[in-house]
Amino acid sequence: MKPEQIPHKMLSQDAYSTWLGIEILECELGRCKVGMTIRREMLNSMNKAHGGISYSLADTAFGFAANTHGKFAVSIETSINHIEALNEGDYLTAESVIEKVNNKLGFNIIEVKRGDELVALFKGVVYRTQKDWEE
């Protein structure tokens, strides 16, 4: 499969990311940018977006970018720093850029933004399997 086709196939098979309303904005080999709008049912008891929402958006961008190399890639370590509180109606983007790839591991940094404002920073490591993505 072509690198840019893999994230679209992944999204079509991902009920959770679909429920979140994630859309693919850009993708190419080693990079993917996704976006979504925060809805009321995503808010916590303080009327702010649950931290898992920005984490999930970043994690989806991370997984999509990591898999563009054509092999199934699964996360083995992730972390996030929440920088700003998020509100209902906010439109977020997350862009994953693979910083380094070797035969078995990929290292990604994902910026989550509200417009031009950095609201979270996610870091992840993937394990690259030998299984190929097929059409």
N, C-alpha and C positions, 0 to 999 in steps of 0.2 A: 504493500500500500504506500501511497505517497504520504510524506510526513503530515501535510495539512489535512488529510482525510481522516487520520486516526482519531484526533479529538472529537470530530463530528460523530464518528461511529461510537466512541466511548459515551458521549452525551446521550445518544439515542438509546443506550442500554442502561442508563443511570437514573433510576427513579428519584433518588434523593436530590440530585443536582437539578433535575427537571422540576421537582416540587419547589425548590428554592427560586426557580425562575432564571437560572443562569443561562446566559447566551454567550456564544463564542464571538468575540469581536475581531480578533486577528490570530493567526497561527502560522508558523513556519517551523522548519527544523530547529529544535532547541528552544523555542519560544512560543508562549501562548498568552493571550490576553482575553479575559472573560469579564462579564459585568452582570449586575443584578440590582434590583430595587428592594429595599427593606420594607416588609409588610407588617401590619399590626400583629399578626400571629407570631412574629419573630422577636417581639419585645419581651424583656424580663420584667420583674416586679418593680423596677425603678423607671419603667417606661422608656428604656434604652434598648438598643439591639443586644440580644444575648451574644456573649463573646463567641459562642460556637458558630454564629452566622458568618462573621468575617473570617473565622478560622476555616469554615467549610468552603467559602469562596476561594480563599488562597489555596487550600488543599486541592480543590478541583483544578485550578490553574496549574499547580505543581504537577499533578498526575498527568494532565494533558500534555504539558511540555515534555515531561520525562519520557513519555511513550512515543513522541514523534520520531525517535530514532529507530522505530520499527520493531523493537523487542518489548514484550510485556515488562513493565517496570512497576515495582511495588514499594511503598514507603517503608523505611525501617527506622527512621527517626525524624521527628518534626518538632518545631517550637514556634511560638508566636509572641510578639510584643504588641500589646494593645496600646496605642498612643492617644487616641481620641475616642470619646463616646459617640455612638451613632444613633440616629433617630429614624422613626418611621418616615418613609418617603425618600430617604437618602439613596442616591444611586452610587454604587461602589464599583470600582474596577480592580482587578488583580492581574498583574502581569508577572509571569514566571519566566525567568531567563536562566538557562542552565549555565552555571559558572564553570563547571568542569565535569567531564565524562571520561570514564575509563571502561574497561571491559565489563566490570561488574557493578560499579557504583556511579551515581550521578549526584551532583551537589547543586542545589537550587536556592536562589533567593527570590522571594516574591514580595512585591510592594502592593499593599492594598491602599487605594486612594479614593477620596471623595472629591471629585474634580481634580485639582492640582495638589490637594492637601494629603500628605501621607498620614494615614490613620492606623495602620498596622504594618508590621514587618514580620514575615514568616520565613523560616529557614527549614530546608528539608534535605534528606538524603534518601535516595532510592537505590534499591537493588535491581539490577537489570538481569532478567532471566534469559534463557536461550529460546524461549517461545516467541515466534514471529506473529505479528498482526497480519491477519488475512482478510481479504474483502468478503 
